[in-house]
């Protein structure tokens, strides 16, 4: 691999105008395709094969109108009046008429006909039925629905459109803060505006290419609205990190007197090999989300994996070309003629001091780190999962206000009724079964109300509406779904069927399937990455240590995330106004992303440790410790910068109002900091020193059957030093 990447780096350096032009052409074609052919994202949270989804599909066939989205408009009577008053009733009729005129609406039921008026007579619910499903409502449909909103007057009621949340999260100026912090870290790290700007430029090229490609894919495949945000997060973070890693190796070599062309080629071969393996682990972790069998999660993972792959390609080809344009200007002026003095100065830096301290006190370090991360993991045992509902929508939004008004008037369960769908070949059999189901449901705990729902013209499909006493995302409602299925589904027999569905039931099924899939997903991803690290480092203990460190990172990250977003500890500091269950796909998404990023830092640090160990002469515990100090010392600066940059990029998404993106951004930023500083830069050198030369032991039989991949550059010819860093003129 080193030889191949060496040739790629040298080619990109020598043919830099050609390489830069090809990337510009690729960006132009992708952007043109995205603008002309790109589709739109969807908010799809379905799992084919589950009871709730199969019942919804059957309902759409038998009762097309009932199978569409059913949105709710909350009307609140003016102060001192009641909804049954003639003037207020006429104003409500106007709202009903406006709702009926909206595109795609097939039926509107006022609160007087449905008897959905609270006991005080001041709050009522208007039901608006669409032909489309909730996931198929376009931005125009949502905007039109929101036009029903009115603050109300002394004569007219307050009108608050609720229904589904308004589309995917929006990317705005708040995320620019993370990029600005990343730019500042790069300038401080490099001491050169040219080097910092080049690193940001390559990251942006990768992000733009990846996002345009994703928009092209939406023309033929349904992509979740969260997928572009996740792809943007990762694209920016890994794009900067990969360019930073290769660029830092080039700068070190250039400052030590190596010729610019040789340095670029060698940095691409060595640091580029580490980037390739690191990127491969991220891609494996993200593409592995398709193993879960959830369509929206598969699309999300593949979208992010494609962006990461693009970042790797940009770092290995475009970055060497840009380094050729920059020449010696990637170094601060003070280092351009210092030669080997720069290397000696670096060995007195904080990274080496920290590595020496950690290796000296390795046993206490291991005990404190493992014990501390274990304590932080304790809240994980209380973790609850659910799909987001309007109760977690941003405070002040129409969806949130409507949810709160409905809860105050009718109870939290009115925001997420359950549907019991009864189907059979004969009308009388279905009607009789519906009566028995209704009687049985009324006896179950946590049921607030049971009422008959719509039926098809033939009477062979009927719906019973069940209003839980608890909210859609509560543990009590999830238990009620299970109780319903355990009781009423047993009443079906022969050709008749009974199924529980509705948005709330779909959420319960999604959460259960994702929770069950997490161990299998972890096993496959960690297993594949173990083999990849085994191939890269030719060691058994190093990959095992990497996996154990990741489990510590994940436990502590989930523990703190649960404490803030679910238990509400220090929630105000992060803009969490209503703590609640974590979104059901958050653990598996964060696991995949954090695993990939953790392996990034593992490869970045340990590859340099192994490189120094291999080149140190006869293996011994002393040479292993020296290699650990040297590897961590040389890698500390770049890993510190990379971690701060990733945390800044992810942290910028904490400022978004969307609670799902906020939690993902928080968890990823926190996980990166824990993994980089506590696990990889502290625990890893301590454990490597404890293991000594045994860390690099490799059974002979395994050595014979394992392909050799040179990531240390052993097969490269020895570099020819230059008298001074080469300045390339444009």
N, C-alpha and C positions, 0 to 999 in steps of 0.2 A: 504493500500500500504506500509506503513512504516513497518508493521510487516513482510510482504513478503520480502521486500528488506533487512530488518535486518537479517532475516534467510539466505538470499543469501550472504550477506556480511560475516556473521559468517562462513558459509559453505566454501566460497572461502578462507577465512583466514585459517581455519583448514585443508582444503584439497588443499592447495596452489600448491603442486606438481602436483596433478591430474588436476587442472584447467589450470595451465600453460602448461601442456603436451597436454591437449585437444586443446587449442588454437594453439599450435605449429603444431598439426596434421591438424587442419582446414586450417591453412596457407599453409602447404605443399600440401594438396589436391587441394586447390584453385589455387595455383601457377602452379601445374602440369597441371590442367585443362586449365588454361589460355594459357600456352605455347603450349599445344597440340591441343586444340579445339578453341582457340580464333580467332575471325574473324578480320575485320578491320572496322574503322570508315568511315563515308561518309560526304560529304559537301552537305547536302540536305536542300533546302529552298523552299519547295513546300507545297501547301495547297490543298488537294483534294476538289473538288466541286467548285473551282473558275473558272471563264471564261478562264483565261490564262492557267491554268493547264489542263482543259478539251481540249482546243485547241491543246496544246502540245501533249497530249495523242493521239488525232485524227491524228495529223501530223505524229507521229511515226508509226501509222497503215497504213496510206495512202502513206506517203513518208518516208520510213524508213531512207534513207540516210540524208534527210533534218532534221529529228528529232534528229539526233545525235549532239554531240558537234561541234560547228564551231569555231575553234581557228584561231587567226590571227598572221601572222609573218610580222613584219615591216622591210622593206629594205630601206637603205639610201645610195644614191650614194656617191662615194668618192668625196672629195673636188675637185671642178673644172670640174666635169663630171655630166652627166644626165643619168637617167635610160634608155632612148631610145638609148643611144650610144651602138654600137655593142659589145664592150668588156664588158660593164656593163650588157648588156642584156644577154650575155652568162653566166656571173657569177650568175645572178638571176635564169636562167634556171637550173643551178646546184643545187641551194637551193631548187627549186621546185622539182627536182628529189629526193633529200635527204628526203624532207618532204613526198613525195609519198611512199617512202620505209619504213616509220615508221609503226610499228604494229598497226592495227586497223584503218588506214586511208583509206577512200574509194575514196576521190577526193581531188585534189589540183587545185586551180585556180590562175594563175599568174596575176599580176597587169595589164599586157597588154591586156589580154582577158576581164578582168572585168572593165577595164578603171579606176582602183583605183590608179591613180597617181596624185599627187598634181600639182598645176599650175606651180610650178617651175621645175617640172620634177625630183625632187631629192628624194622624199619619195613615196614609194608604199606599198600596202598591199597585201599579199598573203593569200588566204583563204584556211584553211586546215580542211576538213570535216571528222569527225570520225563516226564510226557506233555506238559507245557508247554515252550515254548522258554525260554531263559535270560532273554530280555527280558520274558516274560509272567509270570515268577514274582512273586507279590505280596509285600508286606512280611510278611504272615502266613506265607507259605511260607518265606521266608528266616529268619524268627525261629524257626520250627519246626525247620528244618535246624540252626540254631545250638544248639538244645537238646541235640544229640548230644555237645556238647563235654564233656570230662572231664579233669581234671588227672592222673588216674591215682593208683594206690596201689602198695603192694608186691605186691598180688595182681591188680590190674586194670591194663590198658594205658592209656596216655594217648591221648585221642581228640581230634583237631583237625579240625573240619569246614572244608573249603576251598571249592572251587567258585567261583561268581561273587561279586564284591564286593557288599557289603550295601546296595544301593540307592543313591540319589542322595545328594549331600552335604547335611549338616544345617546349618542356620543357627542359631547359638547366641549366647552372650554375647560371644564374641570380636569379632564384627562391630560390637557396640555401641561398642567403643573408637574405631573410625573415625568414627562419628557424634558421639561425645563430642568428639573432636578438631575435627571440623567446627564444632560449636557454639562451641567456644572461639575458633576462628579468626573466626567471624562476630561474636562479642562484641567481640573486639579490633578487627576491621575497622570495625564500625559504631559502637562505643562506646555501644551502646544495646541493652538486653535486649529491648525491644519489637521493634526491627528484626531482631535475630538470631532471636528466637522466631518472628516472622512468616515469615522465609525458610525456617526448618526446617519450619514448619507446612505451607506450600505444597508443599514437596518431599515431605513425608509423605503429603499428600493425593494427589499424583500417583502415588506408589509404591503406595499402598493401592488406588487405582482401577485402576492398571495390573495389579497382581498379582491382584486379584479378577477382572478381565476375562480374564487368562491362565488362571486356574483354571476359569472358565466354558468356555473354548475346549477344555480337556482332556477335557470331556465328549463331544466329537465328533471331536477330532483328537488323534493321538498327539503328545505333547510330551516332549522329552528332559528328564531330571531336572536337567540342567545349565542349562536355559533359565530357570527361575525365579531361579536365583542370578545369572545374567548380567543378567536384567531388573532385579533388585533393585540390583545394582551400579550400573548405568547410571541407573536411575530416581532413586536417591538423589543421585548425582553431578550429573547434568544438571539435576535439579529444583532443587537448591540453587544451581547456577551461574546458571541462567536468572533465578531470582528475585533473585539477588545483582546481576546485571547491570542489570536494570530498576530494582531498588530503589536501587542506587547512583546511577544517573542522576537519579532522583527526589530523593534526598537532596541531591545537588549543586545542583540547581535550587532546591530548597526553601531551602537555606542561603543561596543568592544572592538570595532575596527574592521568588521566584515564588509565586503563589497555589497552594494545595494542589491544587485541582481541575485547574487548567491544567497544573501540574507532572506530575501523574499521567497526564493525557491525553498530554502531550508525551513523557514517558518511555516510555509504551506505544507511541507512534508511532515514535520514533527507536530507542531501545534495543530495543523490541519488534520492530522490523523486523529488526535484527541477530539477535535471538533466533530469529525465524522462519526466516531463511536458515540460521543455524547448525543449528537443529533439522532443517531439511530435508536438509542434508548428512549429518547423523547417520542420519536415516531412510533416505536413499538408500543409504548404506554398509551398513546392517544389512539392509534389504530386498533388497539386491543379493546377499546370501548365497544366495538362492533360485536364482540363476543357476548355481550349482555343480552342482545336480541331486542333492543328498544330502538325503533327507527330514528327518533329525534336525537338520541344519544349517539348513535352510529354516525349520523350526519355531522354532529358537533365535533366528535373526535376526529373524523377524517378531514374535516375542514381545517382544524387546528394542526393536524399532522402535515397537511399539505403546505401550510404556511411555514412550519418549522423546516420542512424539507427544502423549501425555497430559500430560507435563510442560510442553510448550509451551502447550497449551490452558489449563492451570492458571495458568501465568505471565502469560498475556495477558488472563485474565478474573478469576480469583479474586484474584490478587495486587493489581490495582488496587482491588478492593473492600475488601480488608484494609487497604490503604494509606489508603483513605477513613476506615475506622474509627480508624486510628492517628493520622492528622493529623500534627502537628508532633512527636509523641512518637517518631518514627523517628530524630530527631536527638538527639545528646547535649545536655544542658541548656546547656552552654557555647556551643553553636552556634546555638541557636534564635533569637537576636536579633542575630547578628553580621552578617547580610546579606552584602553583596559582599565583606566582609573575608575570608570563608571561601575565596572563589575565589582571592584574591591569595595567601593563605597556602598554598593547595594547590600553587601554582606553584613554591614553594620546597621541595617535598617530594622524597623520594628518587627517585620515578619520573621527574621532570623532570631531576634531576641525572644519573641513569643514561642517559636518552635523549640528553642533551647529550654525555656522554662517548662513547657508542657512535657517534654521528654524527660526532664529531670524529676518532676513530680507526677509521673504518669499514673501511679496507683491511686493517689488521692483524686486526681483529675477524673479517672474512669468512675470511681465511686460517686463523686459529686454530680457528674454529668448524668449518669444513668439514673441515679436516685432522683435528681431534680426533674428530669424529663418524665420520669415515672409518676411523680406527684402531680405534675401539670396535666397528665393524661387522665386523672381520676374522673373529671366531669363527663368523659365519654360514655360512661355507663348509664347516664341519664339522657343520652341523645335520643330525640324523637324526630321522625321524618314525615313530611307531608308536602303535597304540591301547594304552591302559593295560592292564596285566595285574596279577595278584595280587602280583607281585614289587615293585610300586610302591605296594601298599596300605600304610596306616599301620602303623608298627612296633608289634608286639604284638597286632595284630588276628588273628583266626582265619585269615583268608585269607593274610596275610603269613607266619604261622608255618607253615601247611600248605605254602605254596610253598617256604619255606626247607628244611623237612624233606624234601620230595619231591626238591628239587634235590640235597641232600646224599646221598640214598639212591640215586636213579635218574638223576640228571643234570637239567639245567635244561629240556631238551626234553620231559621227561615231563609238564611243566605245560601243554603246548600241543600235543598230537598233531595231525597232519594226517590228513585223510580223503580217500582216493582212491575216488571213487564210479564204479562201472562199471555201465552199464545197456545192455540189449539185449533183443531179442524172444525169444531162445532161451537156455535154461539152459546147454547145453553150450558155446555160444559165449562166454557171459559167464564161465563157469568157466575156460575155456582162456585167455581174455584176462586174467583175474585172476592166473593163474599167471605169465604172461609179464610183467605189470606188476610183480608182486612181485619177480621175478628182476632186472628192470631197475632198480627202486628201490634194491635192496641195493648196487648198484654206484656209486650217487651219493655224492659227498662230503657230510659232515655228517649222515649218517643213522645213528642209534644202533640202531634196531630196526625191523623190519617184521613185521607179524602179520596174520592174517586177521581181519576184523571181521564184523559181522552181515550176514545176507542175508535177503531176503524168502522167503516160502514157495514161490513159483514158481521161485526161483533166477535171476530176470531182473534183479535188482539186488543187487550185492555191494559191500561196503566193505573196503578194505585200509587198515589203520592204520599210519601212518608216524610214528615217534618221532624228532624231530630231536635232534642232539647239543647244539644251542644253545637258548637261551631263546626264548620266543614273540616278544619284541620285539627280538631281535638282528638285526643286518644279515645274519648267516650264514643264519638261518632264512628271511628274506625272499628271499635268493638261492636257497635250496633250493626254495622255492615256485616260483620262476621256472624252475629247472632241471627240476622235476617236470613242469611244464606243457610245457616244450620237448621232453621225452623221451616221457613216457607218453601224452600226449594224441595224439601222432602214431600210436600203435598202434591207435587207434580207426578204424573204417572201416565204410562202409555204414550200417546201422541201429544200430550200437553206438556208445557214447559213453564217454569217460573225462574226469572233471573232478576238480580238486583243491579241497577246501573245508575247513571247520572254522573255529573261532573265530580261529585264527592266520591262516589264509588270508584270511578276511574282513578282518582288520586290515591285511594287506598291500595288499589291493585298495582299501580306504578311503584309506590313506595315498597310494597311487599316484594315485588319482583326484583327491584334494584338492591334491596337489602340482602336477598337470597343470592344474588349474582356477585356481590362484592368479594366473598372469599374465593370463588372460582376465578374471577378476574385477577385478583391479586396473585393467585398461584400461577396462572399462565404468564402474566407479565413479568413477575419476578423471576420465574423459571427461564424465560427467553433472555431476559437481561443478564441473568447469572451466566448463561452460556456465552453471551456476547463479551462480558467482562473476563470470563475465563479465557476466551480467545485472545483478548487484548493484552492481559497481564500475565497469562500463563501461570496462574496461581489459583488455588482452591480457597484458601483462607481469606484472601482479599475480597473476592465477590461475596462471600458469606458475611464478612464484616460490613460491606456496603449495604447488604439487605437488612442486617440487624440495625444499622444506623438509621436507615430509612423508616423502619417501624417505630423507632423512638421519635423521629421527627414527626411522623404522621400522628402518633398518639398525642403528643404535646400540642400540635397544631389543632387537632380536632377538639381537644379538651378546652383550650382557650376559646375557640370559636363557639363551642356550646355554651361556655360560661357567659360570653358577651351577648350572643344573638338569641339564645334560647332562655337562659336563666336571668339575663338582664343585668349582669354585673358590669359596671362601667359602660352601660349601653349608650348613655347620653353622649359620651365622648366621641362616639362613632356615628351619631345621628340615627340610632335605632330607637324609634319612639314606641314601638310595640314589639317586645320580644315574643318569640313563638318558635314552633318547630322549624328545623332547618329544611330547606327545600330538598325534596327526596333525591334528586340527582347530584346534590352537592358533594357528598362523601366520595362517590365514585369518580366524579370529575376531578376533585381536588387530589384524590389518590393518584390518578393517572398523571396529572400535570406535575405534582410534587415529586413523584417517582422519577419522571424524566429529568426534572431540574436537579434533583439530588444526585442523580448519576452524572449530570454535567459537572458538578463540583468534584465529585469523586474522581472522574476521569481527569479533570484539569490538574488536580493536586497529585493524585497517585501516579499518573503517567510521568510526571516530572520526578517523583520519588524513585520510580522504577528506572527511569533513564539514568539518574545518578548512581543507583545501585548497580546497574548493569555495567556502567563505565568505571566503577570504583575499584575493580580488581577482584582478588579472591573474596568470595562471600564470607561474611562473619557478622556477628551481632554488632560489632563496632561500626563496620561499613554500612550496615542497615540503618543504625541510628544516625550516622552522619548523612546518609542519603535522605532520611526522613527530614532532618533539620534543613538540608539544602533544598529539598523539594517544596516543603511548606514555606520556607523563607522566600524562595523565588516566586512561588505561586500566591503568597499572601496578598500582595498588592493588587494583582489582577482579580483574584477571587473576591477580595473586599470590595473593589470597585464594581465587579459584576453583580454581587449580591445587593449592594446599595442601589444600583441601577434597576435591577429587577424589582426590588421592594418599592422603589419610587414609582415605577410604571404601574405595578399592581396596586399600590396604595392610591394612585390617582383615581382608580375606579371605585374606591370607597366613598368618594364624594358624590357618586351618582345616586339619585333618589331610589332607583329600583332596588328593592331589598335583596333580590337574588344576586345581582351583580355586585352589590355592596359586600355581601357575605363571601362571595368567591374572591373578590379582590382582597378583602381583609385576610382570609385564610391563606391565600397564595403569598401575599407579602410577608405575613408572619412566618409561614413555613419556610420561605427562602432564607429569612434571617436566622431562624433556628438551625436550619440545616447547614448553612454556610459557616456561621461563626461558632456554633456550639458543637455540632456533630463533625463536620469535615475539617475544620481548622483547629479543633481542640480534641475531640474524642478520637478521631482517626490517627493523628500522630502519636497519641498516647498508646493506643492499641497496637499500632505498628511497632513501636519501640518495645512493648511487652513481648510481642511475637518474635522480634529480631529477625534473623535470617530465615526462620521458619515461615514467615509471611510469604516468602517467595519460593517456597518448596513446591515442586510439581512432580507427581508420580511419573516414573519413566514410561510406564505403559500408556498413560494419558498423554505424555509428551509426544509419543510416537504417532498417535492418531489425531492429534490436534493440529490443524493447519497453522503455519507460522505467519503472523501478521506483524510487520515491523512498524511500530509506532514510535520507537525511539530514534529511528534514523540510522541504525547500525549499518545498513547496506549503502548508505550514501558515502561518497568520497569525502575526504577531509577538506574543509573549507580553506580557501586561500585568502588570508587577511589582506585588507586594503589599508593603505596608510591613513586614510581619512574617509569618513562616510561620503559616499558618492552622491553628488547633487545632480539630479536629472533635469535638464532644461526642456521646457515644453517647446 
